[in-house]
Amino acid sequence: MVANPPPPTDIPPPGNFSFPIKVLNIYNLDTLVTVPCFGDELPIQAILKSGYLGKPLATPSIAISLRTLELFGRLCLCKSSFSVEAFAKVICDLYAVSLCSLMSFPPTN
């Protein structure tokens, strides 16, 4: 008989709280937002309600705005050869970071 795995320990208990998350948003160049979370809502659900998409984890560490993703999708529809790399370079230019440091986004200064 296989036992059920233990529940994740990084999910905050139910209730009303807020938490900060690093973000990418080319429309306002925010690097950090505070996301409100209400009731039984999971952090990833609260992030989505705030207009961002995070990694599919219980507590994501970074999120990208839905409007930014929509822009990328529209660019690809108009120019199918427009690459993720080109879009990443645009984002890096807007945030004044090098492409190499994108993995450690946002900058800490």
Stockholm file with secondary structure:
# STOCKHOLM 1.0

chainA/1-109         MVANPPPPTDIPPPGNFSFPIKVLNIYNLDTLVTVPCFGDELPIQAILKSGYLGKPLATPSIAISLRTLELFGRLCLCKSSFSVEAFAKVICDLYAVSLCSLMSFPPTN
#=GR chainA/1-109 SS CCCCCCCCSSSCCSSCEEEEEEEECTTTCCSEEEEEECTTCCHHHHHHHTTEEECSSSSCSEEEEHHHHHHHHHHHHHCTTCCHHHHHHHHHHHHTCCGGGGGGCSCCC
#=GC SS_cons         CCCCCCCCSSSCCSSCEEEEEEEECTTTCCSEEEEEECTTCCHHHHHHHTTEEECSSSSCSEEEEHHHHHHHHHHHHHCTTCCHHHHHHHHHHHHTCCGGGGGGCSCCC
//
